[in-house]
Amino acid sequence: MALTQVSLGATANDGTGSSLRAAGALINTAFAAIDGLARTSVFYVTKTGNNATAEPGNPSRPYLTEQAAFNAWVTSNAPGALVFGVGTWTGGITVAADMAHRLGLYGFGRGVSVIGDITANGSTPSTAPSGESGATGGASKALKLVSDGSVSIGAISSVGGTGGAGGPGNEETTSTNGGTGGESAACVLLGVRCASVDIYGGVGGNGQDGGNVGADGGAGNVAMHGCSVAGGVALGREANPTGTIKISGCSIGAPLSAYATAGYAANTFASSVALGASLTNNVVATNLVEDPES
C-alpha cells in the first residue's frame, strides 16, 4: 500500500489540512490494509485441512500438510506464521532456498502440535569425470525460525553438501582430489522447541587413485536464543571453524558442540559441552533431559 498521509496544514486551524471526513477515510484505509496483511501472512494447518482449497489467513480453510503451508508462505514473500492445530505431522518441511523473512511456528487448540523435520541441507555433486577433481558441495539454506514452544519440531538441519568425489585417474591425470564441502548458511532460531539441531559445513569429497580428500566447508553465523532441544546441538566444524555463534537461554538435553571464530554460549544447560577456543563459555553441563511432550 502506498503511503498517504493525513495533511495537518501549515498551522493549527488554518483551513489547509485534510477535512475530518477525509482524514477518517485515510485512517480506515490504512487499518484495512494492515488487517489484510496480517490475515494473509498466517497459514493454518490442521489434520482435516485441504491443500487444494486452503486460503492464507482463513482458519476455516486450513492446509493439510506443513510443506504445502510453507510453500504458500514462501510465495507470499513476507514475514508470516504457520499455525498448527492439535495433531502430529510427519512429512516435514524441505527448505529449497534461503529464507528471506522470519517465519513463526505456533500451535493452537487443547492438545499437542508436533511437526516433522525441517531440512535445509545442501546438495552433493555427482562424481567428477575422469581426470577431474570433485566439485564443491552445495551450500545449505538460511533459516529464520521463531516460536513460543507451542509446536514441537523434529530435527532441524542446515548442513552443507558433501564435496563431490574426484573422477577416476587417466593417462594424463593419475589421481584426482575430492571437492570442498559446501558451506552452511546463516541461521536464526528463537524460542524453538525441537528434537535436535545440526548446522555446519559439509565434509570434503573423496579423492581417487591416491588423490586428497577435499576440505570441510565453512559455516555461517548462527544465533540460538531461548530454545529447548531434546537431543544434541552441533554448530560448525572443529576442523574449519568460521563465522560467529551466539547461544543464550537454551536447554539442551544432549551434548552441545560449537566451533566458530567468535561468539558465546551463555545461560545455557547441556548434558556436555565442547566449544571452540574462540567462544566464551558460560554453559552449565548437567544431565538435563526434557520431555518433548510435556
N, C-alpha and C positions, 0 to 999 in steps of 0.2 A: 504494500500500500504506500503510495506517495505521501510524503509529509505535507499536511496542510494545516497551518497554524491559525488559531483564533487571533484576529487583529485586535490589539489593545488600544490602538490610537496613539497619537503623539503625546497627549497629556490626558489626565482624568477628565471625563465628561466633555471632551471636545467635539463629540459627534462624528469622529472619523473612524472609530473602531467598528468591529462586527456587531450587528444587532444581537440582542439576546436570543432571538429565534435562530439566527444563522449560527451563532456560537454553539447553541444546543445541538443543532443538526451536525456540526462538525464533531462534537464530543460523542454523539451517538454513533456516528460512522466509525470513529476510532475504536470505541468499545466493541462494536460488532466485528471489526477486523481482528482485534485481539482475541475475542471469543472464538472466532472461526479458526485462527491459527492454533489456539490451544487444543481445540477439538480434533483437528486433522493431524496433530502431532502425537496422538495417543492411539495405539494399536492394541485392541483387546484380543485375547486368546483364551478360548475355553474348550473343554472336551466335546462340546456339542456344536462347535463352530463350523463354518463352511468357507474354505478359501476362495471359492468361486463367487460367493455373494457378499463377502466381508467388506465393510466400509470403515476407513480410518475415522476414529473419533466417535463411532456408534457402538455402544455396548450391546445393543440388540442385534448387531450383525458382526459377531466376532470372527476371528480367524481360527482355524483348526490346528495349525502347526506353527511352531515357533519360527521355522525357516521362512514360511510364507509371510508372516507378520514382519520379520526382519527385512525381507526383500522389499516389502512395501515401504518400510521406514527408509531404507536406502534411497528409494526412488523419490521420497519427499525432500531429500537433501536439506534437512533442517534438524535441529535438536528435537528429540522426542522420547517416547517411552513405550515399552511393551508391558502390558498389564495382563497378568495371568490369573485365571480362575483356579479353583481347587482341582488338583489332579497331578498326574505325573506324565511328563512328556519325555520321550527317549530319543527322538530324532536328532536333536541338537541343532546348532547353528554353525554353518560354514561361512566364514568371512572371506569374501573374494577380493576385496580392495580395502585400502586404508579407510578407517572410519574418520570422516571429516568432521563429525559432530559427536557430542556426548549422547549416549543412549541410556536411559533409565530402565531398570528391570524391577518390576514390582508385582506383588501378589495381592489378591483381594478375595474375600469370602472366608467362611469359617472352616478352615482346613489348611492343609499344607500344599504349597505350589512348588513342584520340583520340575526342573527342565534339564535337558541333556547337556552334552559338552559344547563349549564354544571354541571352535578351532580356526585359527588364523595362520596356519603354517605355510612356509614357502615350499616351492616345488623342487624336485630333484631332477636334474637334466639326465638325458639318456647318455649311455656310454659314447665317448667320442669316437670318431672314425679312426681307422688305422693310422698310426704315426702322429696323432694329435693328442694334446693334453686335455684333461677334462674341463668342462665349463663350470662357471661359478654357480652355486646353488641359488635358488630364488629367494628373495627377501621375504620375510614374514609380513603380515599386515598389522597396521596400527590398531590398537583397541582403546576405546574411551568409554568405560562402563561405570555406571553409578547405580547404587541400590541402597535399600534400607534394611536388607537382611530378610525381607518378607518372601523372597524367592530363593530356593536352594538350587544352585547351579552345579553341573557336573564338573569335569576338568576344564580348565581354561589354559589354552596353549597358543603361543605365538613364537614358533621356533623356525629359524631359517632352514632352508632346504639343504640336504646333504650335497656336497660338491659332486659333480659328475666324475665318473671313473674315466681314466685315461684310456685311449684306444690301444689295441694290440700293437706291438712293435713291428717294424718292417725293415726292409733293407737300408733305408735312409735313416730311420729313427728307431734305434733298437729298444728304447724304453720311453715310456710316457708318464707324466705326472698327473696326479688327481687334481680336480678343481677345488678352489676355495669354497668353504661352506658359505651359505647365504647369511646375510645379516638379519638380526631380529629388529623389528620396528619399535618405535617409542610406544609405550603403553601406560595408561592411567586406569587404576582400579580403585574406586571409592565406595566403601561400605558394602563391598561384595561378599556374599557368603557362597563358598564353593568347595568342591572336593580337593582340588589341587591347582597349582599354578606353575607353568613352565614357560619361561621367556628367555631365550638365549639364541646365539648364533648356531648355525648348522655345522656339523663336523665336515672335515675335508674329505674329498673323494679319494678312492684308492688309485694308486699308480699301477702300471702294468709292466711286466718284464723288467723288474728292478727299479722302476720309477718311484718317485716320492709321493707320499700321502699329502694331499692338499692341506692348507692351513684352515683352522677353525674360523668361522665367521664371527664378526664382532656383534655387539649388542647396542641397541639404542637406549635412551633414557627410560627409566621405569619409576613410577610412583604408585605406592600401595598405602592407603590410609584407611583405618577403621575396618579392615577386612577380617572375616572369620573363615579360616581354611582348615578343613578337617584333616587333610593329608599334608604332603610336603610342598615347599615352595623352592623353586630353583630359578635363580635370576643370573644371567651372564655365565661366562665360562672362565674357569680358573686359568686356562691356557691362553686366553685372549680377553682380558678384562677391558671393557670400553664403556663409555657413557657414564651417566650418573644414576644412582639408585637411591630412592628415598622411601623408607618404610617407617610407619608410625602407627601406634594404636592397634596393632594386629594380633590376633590369636591364631597360632599355627600348631596343629596337632601332631606334626611330624617334623623332620629336620628342615631347617631353613639354610639355604646356601645362597650367597650373593657375592658377585665379583664385578667390580667396576673401578673406574679411575677416581671416582669421588662419590660422596653421599653419606648416608647414615641409616642406621636401624635403631629406632628409639621406642621406648614404652611398648615393647612387643614381647609376647610369650611364644616360645617354641620348644619342642622336645629336645633339640640340639641345634647348635649354631656353627656354621662355617662361613666366615666373612673375609673378604679380601682385605689386605692391609690398609687400603685407602679409605675404607668405610669406618665411620665412628660407630662403636658397638655399645649399645645400651639395651641388650636383649636378655631377658630372663630365661634361662634354659630350665625347663620343667617338663614333667610328663603330663602336659595338658592334652586331654583328648576331648574334643567337642562332639556331642551327639548331633548329627546333622538334622535330625528330626525334632529336636527339642525346641 
